């Protein structure tokens, strides 16, 4: 009976993970992160590469959570990796904001005619500072 419960738990966990990861990837596809990045960087012919990278990153991230392994890549590689993750999250957040027309609504309601680049920079720097505090100040992040 214990083996059946164990098998069912594994099956439910894998099924739940598939549904959630499918929803996350569908969300990323719906808001148009990949085509927008490709359009802005003029690399539309590499969309498949972007999509493959996102899928492989999701699989790798999930396996890191499940298997709890460490790669001895050193501090500089970790800093570069976290910088790239931050870029991805920033692109995801701004794509969502663009789809929901957050920036145009804020500029109209806040009567921002000039200084929009400073507003967006302040948003990005605030997010960065919040992330640094979250991970570096004891008590913000508990393992």
Phi, psi and omega in degrees: 000325180294322180295323179293317178298319179298314180297316179295323177296316177297316181297316178294321178296315178294318178297316178296318178298319178296317181294314182293316180294323175299320179293319179296314180293324176295320178299314179299320180291320183294318182282352171077036180297310186295309179298326181292317177296317180297321179293315181293326181266001180058042178234047183299334181283358179248020182299319179300322178294317177300312182297319178297318178298320179294317179295314179295324176296320177295318178294316180296316179298319178294319179294327176297320179290323183282319188261344178051057176253161181236141175253125180281075184259350177088162184297316180300321179292324177294319179296316178296316179299314181293327176297316179293322176297319178297321176298316180298313179296323177297317177296320179296315180295316181288330174294317177297318178297323180291317179297320181275003180056040181292314184296312178298322179294316179297320181291323178289312183289324180272000180056044178272103177262323178235158175087014180297324179296327177289324178296313180294320177297319178296321176299314181295316180293324176296319177295318180296314180298318177299319178294318179298315178297318182301317184268345184253338181268123179301138180102336177284323185232121181242126178270000000 
